[in-house]
Amino acid sequence: MSRQSNLPEPLGGHRPAQRPGAAPAQRQGTVPERRPAGPPIHSARTLDFVDNPGREHWWALLGPAVQRRIAEKVGPAVEWWAYCHQVHKDRPYAVVFGTGGLAVTTPTTNDAGRPAHLLNVRRFVPGSIRHAVVTQRPAARPPAAAGGSAATATDPALGLDADVRGFLGNLPAEAQARLQTPFLSGDPVEDRDWYYTRTGERRLDVWCYLAGRRTVTFLAGYRDAPDGVPPYAATWQLIVRMAEVARR
């Protein structure tokens, strides 16, 4: 499918984040620092598919005026998606992670009763965007948990409902951890959404964001695997971004 000229163009040139080196040796006689529990690792739910147009179709339905407003508020798009709204299924909404903020549109009506779009923006602290590349090759069994834990009723209060936990469970454990970790320090998730689409027999493109009062995390990438294989048996190529939200 050819790209339309009014689609937001993702920025390129992202390099994998370097993994931190080994922790410094602990001095003798000091008390080890107590670290918080890691983020929960969720179980996957089955992803449903419907025969709907792709994100380009719904982005075009927003119209040039709304597209310009988004660009003015959050700058050039780094990642984005658009789709039909969950309630107003014949109307579009969009999520744009830009260089200057996260924008989410919601269909509404104006005072004259005509269709309009509400734009919610979380502006980022300049220069605060960080990213990490998460890659995975197919494995024969699930990896051992590293700092995380199986999701239970006693998990940290991240503010995640069952639907988003079920989606996150389809992702590699490292991607789940990177999305959730910033919200373990008293900044529960206030808003979240995700989108996925098939682009061929094996490829699944995915997007997801979690947003709190102080932080936004955003995942984008793809899975390559036949239908029905568990997450650990698939090839994944993902980027998880994090940005600090400016005071409102």
C-alpha positions in Angstrom: 0.0 0.0 0.0 1.5 3.4 -1.0 1.9 6.0 1.7 -0.3 9.1 1.5 1.5 12.4 1.4 -0.3 13.7 4.5 0.7 10.8 6.7 3.1 11.6 9.6 6.6 10.5 8.6 8.4 8.5 11.4 11.9 9.7 12.2 14.7 7.4 11.3 18.2 6.6 12.4 17.5 5.2 15.8 20.4 3.2 17.2 20.1 0.4 19.8 20.6 1.6 23.3 23.8 0.3 24.8 23.1 -2.2 27.7 24.5 -0.9 31.0 27.7 -2.5 32.2 28.1 -4.6 35.3 27.1 -3.0 38.6 30.1 -1.7 40.7 31.4 -4.1 43.4 29.8 -3.5 46.8 32.1 -2.1 49.4 32.7 -4.3 52.4 30.8 -3.3 55.5 28.1 -1.4 53.6 24.4 -2.3 53.7 23.1 -3.4 50.3 20.6 -1.1 48.8 17.0 -2.3 48.9 15.6 -2.4 45.4 11.9 -2.3 44.6 10.2 -5.4 43.1 10.4 -5.7 39.4 7.3 -5.2 37.1 4.9 -8.1 36.7 5.2 -10.3 33.6 1.7 -11.0 32.2 0.0 -13.9 30.6 -1.0 -13.5 26.9 -4.6 -13.5 25.8 -5.6 -14.4 22.2 -5.4 -11.4 19.8 -8.6 -11.0 17.9 -8.7 -9.7 14.3 -11.4 -8.0 12.3 -11.6 -7.0 8.7 -11.1 -3.2 9.0 -9.1 -0.7 6.9 -5.5 0.0 8.0 -4.2 3.0 9.9 -3.6 5.1 6.8 -7.4 5.0 6.1 -8.4 6.3 9.5 -5.6 8.9 9.6 -6.9 10.4 6.3 -10.4 10.6 7.9 -9.1 12.9 10.6 -8.6 15.6 7.9 -5.8 18.1 7.3 -6.9 20.5 10.0 -6.7 18.0 12.8 -3.5 16.6 11.4 -2.0 20.1 11.5 -3.1 20.6 15.1 -1.4 17.4 16.2 1.8 18.4 14.5 1.7 21.9 16.1 1.2 20.4 19.6 3.7 17.5 19.6 6.1 18.1 16.6 7.2 15.5 14.0 5.8 12.0 14.5 8.2 9.4 15.9 5.5 6.7 16.0 1.8 6.8 15.4 -1.4 4.9 14.6 -5.0 5.7 13.8 -8.1 3.5 13.9 -11.8 3.5 14.4 -12.9 4.6 17.9 -14.1 1.9 20.3 -17.4 3.6 20.9 -17.9 5.7 17.8 -16.9 2.9 15.4 -17.5 4.9 12.2 -15.2 7.7 13.3 -11.4 7.8 13.6 -9.1 8.5 16.5 -5.3 8.8 16.4 -2.3 8.4 18.8 0.9 10.2 17.9 4.2 10.0 19.8 6.0 13.1 18.6 9.3 14.7 19.4 7.5 17.1 21.7 4.7 15.1 23.3 2.0 12.4 23.1 -1.2 13.4 21.4 -4.5 11.3 21.5 -7.6 12.4 19.7 -11.2 11.5 20.7 -14.2 12.0 18.4 -16.8 14.3 19.8 -19.3 17.0 18.6 -19.1 20.7 18.8 -21.7 23.2 20.1 -23.4 23.1 16.7 -23.8 19.3 16.8 -21.2 18.7 14.1 -18.4 16.2 14.3 -15.2 17.4 16.0 -12.1 16.0 17.7 -10.9 16.5 21.2 -7.1 16.6 21.4 -5.4 15.5 24.6 -1.7 16.3 24.8 1.1 15.3 27.3 4.0 17.5 26.5 7.5 16.1 27.0 10.4 17.7 28.9 12.7 18.8 26.0 15.5 16.2 25.4 14.0 13.6 27.7 13.1 10.9 25.1 15.1 7.7 25.6 14.8 4.4 23.7 15.9 0.8 23.9 15.8 -1.8 21.2 14.3 -5.2 22.2 15.1 -8.1 20.0 14.2 -11.8 20.4 14.9 -14.9 18.5 12.7 -18.0 18.7 13.3 -20.1 21.8 12.1 -23.6 22.8 10.8 -22.6 26.2 10.0 -19.4 28.1 13.0 -17.5 29.5 13.6 -17.4 33.2 12.2 -14.3 34.8 14.8 -11.6 35.4 13.7 -9.2 38.0 10.0 -9.5 37.1 7.3 -11.7 38.6 4.2 -13.5 37.4 1.2 -11.2 37.5 -0.8 -11.8 40.7 -3.3 -9.9 42.8 -0.4 -8.6 44.9 1.5 -7.0 42.0 2.4 -3.3 42.3 -0.5 -1.0 41.7 0.3 0.0 38.2 -3.2 0.8 37.3 -3.4 -1.8 34.4 -6.7 -3.5 33.7 -7.2 -7.1 32.5 -7.4 -6.1 28.8 -4.1 -4.3 28.6 -2.4 -7.0 30.8 -3.6 -9.6 28.3 -2.2 -7.6 25.4 1.2 -7.0 27.1 1.4 -10.8 27.8 1.9 -11.3 24.0 5.2 -9.3 24.2 8.6 -10.5 25.2 9.3 -10.2 28.9 12.0 -7.6 28.4 9.5 -5.4 26.5 6.9 -5.8 29.2 9.4 -4.8 31.8 10.6 -1.7 30.0 7.1 -0.5 29.4 6.1 -0.9 33.0 9.2 -0.2 35.1 8.9 3.7 35.1 5.5 3.4 36.8 6.6 1.4 39.8 7.7 4.5 41.7 4.4 6.0 42.7 3.3 7.1 39.2 0.5 4.8 38.2 -0.7 4.5 34.7 -3.6 7.0 33.9 -4.1 6.2 30.3 -3.1 3.3 28.0 -4.0 2.0 24.5 -2.6 -0.4 21.9 -3.0 -1.3 18.3 -1.9 -4.2 16.1 -2.4 -5.3 12.5 -1.3 -8.1 10.3 0.9 -7.2 7.3 1.3 -10.6 5.7 0.9 -14.2 6.7 3.6 -14.1 9.4 4.1 -10.4 10.4 2.3 -8.7 13.1 2.9 -4.9 13.6 2.2 -3.7 17.2 2.0 -0.3 19.0 1.3 0.4 22.6 1.6 3.3 25.1 1.3 3.7 28.9 1.0 7.2 30.3 1.2 8.5 33.8 1.4 11.9 35.4 5.2 12.0 35.1 6.1 9.5 32.4 5.1 8.1 29.0 6.3 4.8 27.5 5.7 3.8 24.0 6.4 0.5 22.2 6.4 -0.1 18.4 7.7 -2.9 16.3 6.8 -6.3 14.8 6.6 -10.0 15.4 7.5 -12.6 12.8 6.0 -16.0 13.4 3.2 -18.3 12.3 -0.2 -17.9 13.9 -0.6 -19.7 17.3 3.0 -19.8 18.5 3.7 -18.5 22.0 5.5 -15.2 22.4 8.9 -16.8 23.3 8.8 -18.9 20.1 8.5 -15.8 17.8 11.0 -13.4 16.3 10.5 -9.9 17.7 12.0 -6.5 16.7 10.8 -3.7 19.0 11.7 -0.2 20.2 10.5 1.0 23.6 10.7 4.7 24.2 10.3 6.6 27.4 9.8 10.4 27.9 9.4 12.6 30.9 6.1 14.6 31.0 6.4 18.3 31.6 4.5 19.8 34.4 1.0 20.9 33.4 
